[in-house]
Amino acid sequence: MTYSLIIPKSVQKQLDKLPDIAFKRVIKKLQALSAEPLPVGAIKLKGKENEYRIRVGDYRIRYKVDAEQQRIIISRCQHRKDVYR
């Protein structure tokens, strides 16, 4: 069962600002996320409904899982010091 990824323009801008090495790793992780929305290492965020985060080196990807419509909405992709602000 494959989920569709939704990447808003604001998140696309965050992705474009990443260094090349980190960008490639994040893209690989996003592709894997469409096949498995809750991979090993995904952590549910407290106080948020259906919102998770995964690590990619020093960067974090925050996303929401909509199981009914089989889609994943990426909400942020930034360095770990900035992603929770």
PyMOL commands that set and color helices and strands:
alter all, ss='L'
color gray80, all
select helices_A, chain A and resi 9-16+20-35
alter helices_A, ss='H'
color red, helices_A
select strands_A, chain A and resi 4-6+43-44+51-56+59-66+71-79
alter strands_A, ss='S'
color yellow, strands_A
deselect
rebuild
show_as cartoon
